Amino acid sequence: MDVQSASSKLSSPRQNPGAVQMRIKSITANCDRLSQTKSMVLTDPGHPAKAISRHRRNHSQHNLADITAGEKPDIKKCEYLNKAKIAEGGKKLRKNWASTWVVLDGKKLLFYKESKQQALTNLKTGCKPESVDLYGAQIEWTTEKSSRKNVFQITTGSGSEFLLQSEKHASIFSWHDAIKKAIDSLGTDGRLLHSNIRKSSSTELVNRCGELSPAVKETKPEHRRSLIFKLTYSTSDSGDKNGVKNRLKKFISRRPSMKTLQEKGIIRDQVFGCHLATLCEREETTIPNFVRQCLKNVEERGLEADGIYRVSGNLATIQKLRFAVDQEEKLNLDDSQWEDIHVVTGALKMFFRELPEPLFPFCFFELFVEAIKTQDYQQRVQSIKKLVSQLPKPNHDTMKVLFRHLQKIIAKASENLMSTQGISIVFGPTLLWPQFDTGNMAVHMVYQNQIVELILIEYSEIFGPTDD
């Protein structure tokens, strides 16, 4: 209503004076109500209130300019990484890897699906990507959640889990350190937990100052996810007439741990992917039974096979054999389903490749490399011999029987066409690799092959005379 129309209505002789007074009171009441509504907006006591601009032009476009200007991200790191979200709010999700532009702005991670240039444009325009708050988050390296190398996991306070990975070893370690520092700097004072549960009807856990009660502060980190689960569903539990959700929560809280299931024998320890020392201790031996069986089977029917250990067997059959071994089934490698000898050799190579720590332990890798660089040949052999003698008992004995077996393969080189150099190329990267891929991979591969080749040539000098 403009001023002229308002004045014309007020000055009209036919206008009822009582109606005019009521309209004036209504306008005044609306203005008062509007001013009261603005004054009732709660402000953060930790931050001073901002001055409200009265100019109409400053209120256009929902103050987008003010919002974007006041929330400039403190970008500390940005790069393409492989990301997979495997859980959300404690619920497991299907793992799908995707190349993502990741930005660390100090207190949270931002994930952009677009290209690098579009992501940078979105940062300027204020478009919101997928965001992960680092308050109360945890970060750890993992080898169980993915078969890829260089993978670490981020678990947020709300129960969401992310995997980040990169083929560049130095890059992913830099990201791990940067995110860990960000989490440590933010602390674990429960602010994220409070922000997630403030809409819950349960008020016993949160006081008016926004701090958690002592009961929550004393909660152990491993119970954080179950705590959030309980708080999230506290509102809807009252309307659950059949008690389904209550029974479900009780069932989840009574779930046995992985350790309990292993102690009861429900979940058995596997052979593939198990640490060599642990496996030998469990089998009460110094050489894994599966390795003995494979070597014996190859020597009985595969010494003359063309390209033995070089030719790959059927991968599906190899995985079937692996499953049978892990389930501790009575293994008979003479069975017709393992008729192809390359399936047996493929499974043996897979066993050594999937060891958490290779047959040549990580702490010995650089020592072996330095020894193989020795110019004098005799001194080189003695250096390798000394290092081999210092290996742990399971590593030493397994290495001894394996290299003796490979010598028998080389002795049949005229039939199987596998020379010392050919065996070294196959088993070099299979038996030893560095813990961190910081150096040149091609250079490492040369040293790996040379170390295996020298041990094969000087077997008697390094391990002593053979019994057979």
N, C-alpha and C positions, 0 to 999 in steps of 0.2 A: 504494500500500500504506500503510494507516494504522498507527499505533503499536501499537494493541491487537492487530490481526491479526498483525503482525510478532512481538510478544512471545509471543502464544499459540502461534505456530508454533515459536518457539525453545524454549519451555518444554515442548513436547509430548514425552512420554517415548518415543513411537514414532519421533521424528525422528532420522535418522542424523546423528551429530555432524560427520562429514566433509562431508556435504552442507550443513550449517548454516555451516560455515566457508567453503565455496566460495561460498555465497550472499552472505555478508558481504563477501568479497573482491570479488565481482562488483559489488555496490552501491558499494563504495568506489572501484572502478576507474571505474565510470560517472561518479561525481561528479568524480573527478580529470580524466577525459576532457572533461567539460563545462566545467570551469574552464580547462583548457588550450585548448579551442576558443575560449572568450571571450578568452583572453589572446593568441591568435594573430591576432586581427582587426587589420589594418593601419590605422594612423591617419595622418592628414596631418601631416607634421612641421612644417608652417607654422601649424597651429592646435593649441591645447592640447586635450587630451582632456577630454571632458565627464564629469562624475560620473554613474555608473550608479545609478539609483534602484532600491532593493531592494523597494519596496512593490509588491505584486501589482497593486493598482489602477492604478498608473502604467504597467503593461505591457499593459493591455487595448487592444483595437482597433488593434493594431499601432502604437502610439505615434503615431497620426494627429495628435493635438493637438500633440505635440512637434514633429512635422515641419512642420505648417502654421505653428506659432508661430515656428519658426526660419528660415522662408523667406518672410518677408513681402516682397512685391515693392516695389521703390522706384519707384513709378509717377511718371513725369515727364510723360507725355503720353498722351491717349486720345481717340479720335475715330473716327467712321465714315469709312472710305476704300474705294475700289474696289481689289481685290487680284486678281492673276492669277499663278499659279505656272507658269512656262514651262520649268523644268528642275529635275531632282533628281539629284544625284550625277553631273552631267555629261550626263545623258540628257534629251533634249528632251521636253517634255510639250505636250499640246494646251492652247492658251490659253483659259481660261474665266474671264471677269470675274465677280466676286461682291462685293456690298457686305459689308464685314467690319468688326467692331469691333476696332480695332487699339490695342494698349497698348504703350508704350515704358517699360520698367522700368529703364533704365540700361545694362544689359549685353545685353539681348535684346529681341526683338519678340514679342509674343503676339497671335495671331489667334483671335478668337472668332466662331463661326458664329451664336451666339445673339443675342438682342436685347441692348441696352445694359444693361438691368436684370438680365437673367440672367447676363451676363458679369461684372457687379460682384458678383453673388451667388457665382459660381464662384470669384472671387478670394478671397472670404472662406472658402469651404468647402474650398479646396485642389484643386479639379478642374483638371486640366491641359489647356490649349488647345494648338493648334499653336504651337510655339516655334521661333524663329530666333535662334541665337547670333550675336552681332555680332563675336566675336573673329575677326580676320583677314578681315572682310568688306570689300567695296568697294561704293561707291554712285556713281551717275552718272545724269545726265539722258539720256533717249533719245527720239528721234523715229522710229527705224527699227523698233522692236519693236511699235509700236501706232500706229493712226491717231488715237487720242485725244490731246487736249492735256494738258499738265501731268503728264507721266509720268516717273518715275524708276525705275531698276533697282537692285536689291540683289543682289549675287553673294556667296554665303557661301564660307567656306573649303573646304567639302565639295563645292562645285560646283553647289549649288542656286541658282536664279535666281527672283526675285520682281519683279513690277511693281506699283507703287502709284500711284494716280491719284485726283485730286479735281477737280471743276469749279471749286472755290474756289481761285483762284490764290494768295492770301495764305496760305491754310491749307496747301496742299501744299508751298509754299516753306518754311514754318515747320517742317513735318515733315522735309523734306530737311536743313535746317540742324541740327535736333535729332539726327537719326540720324547725320549726319556727325560731329558733336561727340562723340557716344557712341562711334563707331568709333575716332576719333582718340584719345580718352581711354583706350580699352582697349589700343591699340597693336596691332602685328602681330608679336608675338613667337613665333607658331607654336603657341600653346597649344591652339587649336582643332584644328589639324592633328594634334597629338600625341594628343588625345583620340579622334580618329576612327581612328587607325591602331594604337592600343596593343594591339589584339587580333590584329594581323597577325603572321605568323611571321617577318617581316623585322625583325631586331634591329640591323642595322648602322646604321640611320638614327636610332635613338633610344637615348640612353644611360640609365643607371639613375637619373639625377636628373630625368628627364622633359624634357630639352632636346634640340633637334634637333642633329644633327651639322653640322659646317661645310659639308658638301656641300649640305645642304638649306637652310641659312641663306643661301647664296649664290644659290639658285634665284630666277630672276626671277618677278615676280607673274604674268606671262602664261602661265608654264609650271606654275602651281600645280595647275590642273585635271588636266593630264596626269600630274603627280606623284601625285596622290591616286588616279587611275585605276590606276597601276602598283602602288601600295601595297595597294589594296583587293583586287586579284586575285593578290597574291603567294602567298597561302595555297593557293589552288586550282590554281595553275599547275602544281604538281608532279604533280597527278593528271590533267593534261590529256594523255592519251596521243597524241592526234592532232595536238596543237599548234595547235588552232583559235584559242584565245585568244591565243597568242603571235603568230600571223600577223595576227590582228585588231588587236592593239596596234601591231604594226609598220606596218600599213596606215594606222592613224589617225595615227601619228607622222609618216608621210611625206605626209600630206595637204597639198596646196598651199594657200597663204594666199589670201585674197580679192584682195590686190594682185597676186599672181602670175597668177591667173586673168584679171584685167583686162588685165595686160600682154600675155598670150598671146592676148587677144581672145575667150576662151571666155565670159567675162561682160562684157557691154558696158555702158557708162555709159548711164543712162536720160535721157530728155528731161523727163518729168514728175517733179517733186520735186528736180530738179537746180538748184543755185544759178545765177542768171542770168548772172553774170560767168563762171563755169566753163563753162556751156553755150556762150556766145558765143565764148569763147576756143577751145573745141574745134571749133566750126564756122567759126572765123576770120571772124567778123562781129560787128556790134554790135547786131543785131536777130535773134532766133532764127528759123530757117527755118520752123518750124511756125507761128509767129505771122504771118509774111508770107503763108504759104499760106492760112491761115484768113481773114485780112483780104481777100485778093484774091478768094477764093471767095465770101465774103459779098457783096462789092461787085458781083460779076458776076451773082449770081442771088438775092440775099436782101435788097436794100435796101428793097424794098416789102413784104416779108413781115410779116404782122400780128403785132405783139408781139415783134419781133426782139430777142433778148437777154433778153427778159422771160419768154417761154414756154420751158419746159424740154423738152428732147428726151428720147428713150428712153434711160434710164440704161444698160441693157445694151449698146446700140449705141455709146453714148459710151465705155464701158469697152473695147469691142472696138476702137474707133478709137485709144484711148490705147495699147492693147497693140501695135497695128500701128506706132505712132510710136516707142514704146520699143524695139521690135525692129529699128528702122532699116530697115523695109521701104520699098520705093518707094511713096510715098504719092500717091494720085490722088484728090483730094476730089471729082472729077466722077464717080467710080464710082457705080453705082446703089445700092450698100449705104449710101452717105452721102447719099442723095437728100434726106432731110429736112434742111433748112438749120439747124434747131434743134439737130441733133446736132453740127454743126460749131461753132455758137456755144457750145453746152454744153461741148464739149471745150476751147475757147479759155478760157472762164471757169474751168474746172477747172485748166488749166495755170497761170493766175495765182494761184488759191487755194492750190495745192500748192507754190508756191515756198517754200523754207526761209526766205527773207527777202523780203518783198513788194516790188512794183515801187517803192513809196516806202520806202526803207530805214528800219529801226528807229530809227537815230540821227537821222533827219529828222522823225519823227512829231510830237514835241512842238513842234518848230520850225514845222511847217506849221500845227499847231493854234493856236499863239500868233499866227501871221501872219493866220489867218482871223478871229481875234477883233478885229483892228484896226478901230477905228470909222471912220476915213476910208477911203472906197472906193479912191481912187487910191493911197494909201499901202499899202492891203491888196494891190492888184494888183502893185505894185512889190516888195513883200515876197515874194509867191509867185513872181514872176519870178526874183528873185535866188536863191531856194532851188532852183528847178528848174535853173537854170544851174550850180549847184554839185553836182548829182547826178553819180554815176559815168557814164561814157560809155554803157555798155549800158543803164542805167536811163533816161537822158535820151533816147536815140535810140528805144528801144522805146516810151517814153511819148509821144514826139512823133508817131510813126506811128500809134499806137493812138488818140490823141485826134483826130487828123485824120480817121481812119476813122469815129469816133463822130460827128464833125460832119456827115459825109455821111449817116449814119443819121438825124440830127435834121433834116436838110434835106428828108427824105422823110416828115416827121411826119404829113402829111395822109393818106398811104397806110399807113404802118406803125404809126401811133398811138403813137409813142415820142417824147416831148418831152425837153427838156434835163433837167428835173427827174426824169423817169422813168429816163433813162440814168444819172443821178447816183445814184439809189437802188440801181440794180443794181450799178454798178461801185464805189461808195464803199467798202463792206466788202471788195470783191474785190481792190482795188489797194493799200489801206493799212490797217494795224491796229497797235496797240501791241505791243511785245515782251512786256510783262507786263500782264495784265488786272487792274490794281489799282484803276482808276477805275470810273466809272459807264459801263456798256456803252451805254446809251441815249444819253448825252451824247456819247460818242465817235462813235456812228453819225451823229449830227447834223452834227458837224464833218467827218467823212469825206465825207458827201454834199455839204456846202457847198464843200469844197476841190475836188472833182471838178467840181462845177457851175461854179465860178469859172474854172477852167482851160478848160472847154469854151466859156464865154462870151467869155473874153479870150484865146483861142488865139493869134490873130495878134500880140497884144501880148507874150505870154509866149514864144512860139517863133519869132516873126518871120513875115513873109509866106510864104504857101504857093506851091509851084511849079506846082501843078495847079489 
